[in-house]
């Protein structure tokens, strides 16, 4: 049984935030392959976490990164 194939969008978003938090630099292709989703779905996932307040930055090289100290500045209020 493959747990990633059965994961919810929320679970995938949490995993993406975790990867960014531990310093991974990711492309949509990296995320799509790791989560077994399309590259378009991976792109939507980056947009969703950004809209939720996670300071994700996409460089000219197409690599997404978490802005420095990004998660320490997130507040739900």
N, C-alpha and C positions, 0 to 999 in steps of 0.2 A: 504494500500500500504506500503510495506517495502522498505525504502530507501536504506538500506545497501545491500539488495539483488540486487539492480540495480546500485550500485556504481561502478565507474571505478577503475582500479588499482591505478591510481594517487590519487584519493580520499581516497582509503584505505591506501595508503602510508602516506598521510598527517595526517590521523587520528592516525595511528600507531606512527608517530613522535610526535604528540601531547601527546598521552598517555605516551610515554617515557619521554617527556619533563616535564610532571607534576609529574614524579616520580614513575609511575607504573612499576612494575616488571612483565614481561609477559612471558608466555610459548607459544609455537606454538598452543597448545590446547586452551589456553585462547583466543588468537587472532582468531583462526578458529571459535570458538563458537561465539565470539562477532561480527565478520564480516560475519558469515554464509558462510564460505568457507572451503575447505579441509585443513587439517594440512599441506599438501605439499604446497598448495598455500600460507599459512601463512609463511612457511619457506622461500619460494621464496620472499615474501614481505620483510622479515628481510634482506635477501641477497641484494635485490634491494636498500633498504634505506642505507645499509652499503656501497654499491658501489657508491651511490650518495654522500657519504662523511659524513653521520651521524655516529658518533662514537658509534656504538652499540657493546656491549660485551655480549657474552654468557658464563655463568658460568658453572662449572661442574655439577651444579644441574639442568641444562637445562633452566634456567631462563635468559631472555634477559634483559639487563639494558643499560641505557644511561650512558656513562662515565661522570664523574663529569665535569661540565661546558662544556659539549659536544656541545650544540647548540650555545654557545657564540663564539665557535672557528670555526664554519662553515663559509666558504666564497666561493662564486661562482667564485672567480677570483684567 
